[in-house]
Amino acid sequence: MPPKEPVHEDWNFCTRCFYEQWDNPLKPTNSHTVVNLYPFATNLRKWLLREPVKLPLILPKDFSLSNPFSHHTSCLVLIFTDVVNDFAAFLQNRNVDLIEPWQIDLKRMHLASEMILYTVRICEALFKQMLYCTQFDFKRYWHKSLGKLLEQRCYACKGKRKHTVSLAGSLAHRYKLCGQYEQCLKKDLNYLNKLRNTQAAHATVGQINMSPTLEEAWRVANWHCNEIGNKFIHMLKHISEIELAMIKEVKRRLMAEDCTGHYNSSLASTFYWEESFRRFYNLLLRQSQRKDCNT
């Protein structure tokens, strides 16, 4: 019988985790290798906690990174910061044009749905940015929703009895963070994904409170903003742990044989053959799993 809970797969990095960055793209003479991954989860959490931090816009052709999901994540993060600022201004200024409690509730629902929508989209982009640096096949995550990243049927199995795989859990598995993922992050991701589906992405909306007074309507709006924000900050903490662990490991691989911090071609060659062997081993493993599932 296939396991009831999604399986966490072993994985390794691929050569996409490195990016050869030129000092001057117009005159490519000097270059250095960087990690093809930007710590958006870490920096966005700092921004939400009002710590000084940089949230850059990474364009597709600005030669800073070649990871396509770094560009998508940077756009989503900057849009999300605008939504948070709009919600904060709404709560602080208390627009005098809103003279009825139901008008405040409708504005709250509008801003809260925007926060929920971009919270889920950012989480999806953060996982895909990390998955791009791994040897997982593109078709397993490129056009998949957040729900599919949390749980999807094993594509290597044939027949009706297929086990499920969690790509997000697999990222945490490598760094022994399965406990934090299963007990906390997975539940929060499923909760926000459900909120997105019921309140922000389809025809249904959240329940309007019909507050009896203006003060009560403002109190509910403030509570709703803090509820979403605190949940997201906690989720970013766990995603950041995976993100920083990946960046640290890639940097360690780059500097393993070159203590000066420069790119080492022999190390890259060794890494390439290690990755080739790893893929061959995973191919044999999937073939054996396919036989087990079909018996």
N, C-alpha and C positions, 0 to 999 in steps of 0.2 A: 504493500500500500504506500502511495506517495505521502510524504509528510504534510501535515495540515498547515503548518506555518511556512512562509516563504523562506527559501534556502539562501544563505549568504555564500557567494562563490569566491574562490581565490582568484586574484588577478595580479597583473603586473603593469608597469608603465610601458608606453610605446615611445617611439622617437618624437612624437608630437609634443611631448612634455618639455622639449628643448626648443628654444627659438634663438636663431643667430641674429642679434641686434647690431645694426651698423651705426657708428657714431654720426656719419653723414650719408644718408641714403643716395644722394646725388653723386657723391664721390666715395664709393665703398672701398675704403682702404683699411680702416680699423674696425674690428668687430669684437663683440663679447657675447657669450651665451647666457641667456636668462631663462628663468622658469616661465613657461607659457601659461601662466595662471596668475590672476590678480586676486589678492585677499579681500574681496568685496564684502563677504560676510563679517569679517573681523572689523573692517573700517565702518561699515554701515551700523553695526552695533555700537561702536564708539560714538558715531554721529548721533544716534538716538539717545545715548546717555550724555550728550552735550560735551563730549570730549573733542579737542581739536584734532581734526583728521582731514585727509584729502580724499575726495571722491571724484576721480577723473572721468572724462568722457573718452573712451577708447574707440577711435574710428577704424573702419575696416582697412584703410590704406595708409595709416600714419606710421607704420613700421615699428610700432611699440610692442605688439603681440600679434601672433597669427591665429590665436584661438578665436573662432567666430563667436562663441558664446560669451567671451569677454566683452565684445562690442554690445551684444544684446543685453547683458547684465548691467553694463554701465548706463545704458539708456533707461532701463527699467528702474534702476536705483535713483537716478536723478529725477525721473518723473515722480517716483514715490516720495522723495524729499519735498517736492512741490505740494503734493497732496497733504503731507503731514503739516507743512507750514500753513496751508489753507485751513486745515482743521483747527490748528492752534490759534490762528487769527480769528476764526469764527467764534471760538470759545472765549477768547480774551476781549474782543471788541464788543461782542453782544450786539449784533446789528439791530438798530432801532426800528428798521422797517419790518422786522418780524414781531408783530404785535399779538399774534395768536399762538398758543402752545403747539397746535398741530403744524404750524409753519416751521417751528424750530425742529419738531420731530422729523419732518420731511427733509429738511436740510441735513440733519444728523444722519438719516438713512442714506442720503446721497453721498456724503463724505465717507461714511463708514463702509459702504459698498466699494468705493474706490480704494480705500485702504486694504480691504480684504482681497480684492481682485489683484492688486499689485503685490501684496504680500505673498500670495500663492505663486504668482508668475515669477517673482524674484527667487523663491525657493527652488522652483523648477529650473530656472536658468543657472543657479549656483551649482546644482547637482550636475547639470549637463556640461558646465565649464570644467568640472573635475573629471567627468567621464570622458571628455574629449582627449585627455592626457593618458588614458588607459588603453588597454588592448581589447576592450569591449567593442563588439561590432556596432557600426553606426546605426544599423536598422533596429537595434534594440533600444535606442534612446532618442535618436535625432528628432523624430516627429511625434514622440510619445508625450502624453500628459503626465502630470505629477503622480496621478494614481497608478499609472503603468510603471513609473520608476520605483514606486513603493512595492508593487506586486504585479508580476506578469508571468504568463505560462512559459515554461521552458521550451524554447524553439527547437532544441535538439531532440526532444522526445517525440515519439510517434505513438498514435493510438489515443484512446480516450483518457487513460489514467496518467495525466501529466502533473508533475509537481510544479510549484510556483517558485519564482526567483525574485529577490529584491535587490535591484542595482544600488539603491541608496544604502541599504543595509550592508551590501558587499563592500562599499567604500569604507564604512565604519569598521567592518570585520578585520581588515588588514591591520588596523592600529589598536585592536582590542578595545573598541568602543561599542561593541554590540549591546552591552548592558544599558548604556546611556541612550542608544538608538531605540532599542525595543521597549524600554520602560518609560521613556519620556518623549523623545523626538518623534517617533513614529505615531504616537497617539496625538500629539499636537498637529502634525502634518495632516493626518486624516481628519481631525476636527476642523481645521481651517479649510481643507479641500471641500468638506461637506458644506461649510458656510458659504464658500464661493459658489458652489453648485446651486444652493437654495436661495441665496440672497444677492449675488452679484453677477452671475454669468447667464442666467436664463430668465424665463418670464416671471418667476416668483420673486418676491421681495421679503425683507424682514418685517416682523410685526410692528405696526405703529402703536405707540404706547397711549396716545391720547391723554397726555398729562393734564391734570386739572388746573395747574397754575404755570406761569412762566418760569418761576424759580425751579419748579420740579422738572420742567422740560430741559432747562439748562443743566441741572444736576445729572439727568439721564444721559445727556449728550457728553458731558465730561467723563462719566463712568464708562461709556461705550468706547470713547477714544483711548482711555487708559487701558481698558480690557484688551483691545486688539494690540496696542503698542507693547504692553508688557509681555503678552504671549509671543509676539514676534521677536522681541529682544531675547527671551529665553530660548527660542528656537535657533536664533542666530548664534548663540553661545555654543550649542552643540555642533552646528554646521561648521562654525569657525574652528573647532577642535580638529575636525577632519581636514579642513582646508589647510590649516597651518602645518599639520602633520605631513600632508602631501608635499607642500612647498619645502619643508625641512628635509624630507627624504630626497627630493630631486636635487636640492643644493648639495646635500651630502654626497650624492653620486657624482656631481660635477667636480667637487673638490676632493674626492677621495684620493686621487693620485697627484693632484696639483695643489699644494698648500697655498700657492699665491692667489688662488681664486680664478685663474684663467681657464679657458676651455681646453680640455685635454683630448686630442684626437684619438689616442690609444684607448682612453676610457670610453669614448663614444663607440669605437669599434667593438670593444668588449661588451658594452651594453647592447649593441645591435645583435650580436650572436647569442647573448643570454636571452634576449627577447624572442629571437627566432626559435630557440630551443623551447622556450616557454610556450609559444604558440603551438608547436608540434606536440608537446606534451598535453596541452589542453584539447587538441583535436582528438588524440587517442582517448582521453578521458571522456569526452562527449560521446564518442562512439561506444564506449563501454556502458555509459549511462543509458544510451538509447537502447542497447540490447537488454539492460535490466528492466527498463520501463515497459518494453514490449513483451516481456515474458510473464 
